[in-house]
Amino acid sequence: MTQGRQADTAAFAVGMPAPAATGWRAVFAFPNPVNEYAARITAGLVVVAAVATLVSGVGWGLVLIAAGFWLRVLFGPRISPFALLSVKVLAPRVGPAKLVPGPPKRFAQGIGAVLSTAAVVLFFAGFALGAWILLALLIVAASLESFVGFCLGCAIFGILQRRGLIPADVCEACNNIALRRL
């Protein structure tokens, strides 16, 4: 395990933020660990935006949803309006942070980015029904995260990691039950 991964793992084990990244890594850094409450609130905001877009039938709503996912996957919660609202305003009102590993959450945001981008492409290519189906899938996944606390993207991440498709050192806390906080 690399020195940086050891620091990330040690930080997660004690519930402290990992050391700050520098240079380009800092620009594209994603927090590890993350506050599960903030992630769930962000998912709830995605549900609200997606349902409003689906009901209104306005394709530009798809663009805004996709942009939000890309901002979160690339830059973490630093730029995304939904994530900033969740992390800075709403989650602190819920109570103390419940820390969970960051890499699975970033993976889940990546799935959302791909699906929402595909929905945008389908909508503006004239295949609105396909776009709305993809948006409905996003609503289901975001609803599971927000209302039930089940992150579908995180579950997929875990399956891929157990099968060796995602290296174990990407998320040592996911891989080592002794490091998980209950």
Phi, psi and omega in degrees: 000139181285163180300318179297318178295322178297319179295317178300314181295316179297319179297318179294320184299326180259002177077021179255152177297148177291159178302147182294139176283160179236161178064218181297330177299325180293323180297318184256021182288146175237136184296145175211110007277175177240158176278116181300325180296320177295319179297319180292321178294317177301317178299321177296321177294323176297318178301312181300312181295320182290319178295317177299320179293317180296315181292319182282333182073017182273117183295334181290339173297323176298320180297316180294320178297314179298317179299319178298316178298315181296321177298318180290319182289324182278321189238006183069210184273008187286335187239328183296125179302317179297315182293319178298315178300317180294309186288317188271330188246306191277312183299320178299336179283341180286324181139195181300146182298143170253109188274134176226160181300141181281320184305319177295326178293321178294319177301316179298319176297324177296319176298316177299322179296316180294313181296317181291325177293319176298322178296319178299312181299313180299315182299310184282350173269001177095009179251062185301321182301316177299320179297317182290327176295315178298320179295321177297322176297319177296321179298317179297311182296315180293326177293318177301316179295310187289312190266333184249339182083017178256114180267105181298317178297323178294322178295319178296318176304313180299317178298314180295324179290318178296330179275000177084007180280337171244122183302146182301327184283355175294323178214088181296323180295328177290329188272333187243105184300335180293338181268351183285140177264134180260000000 
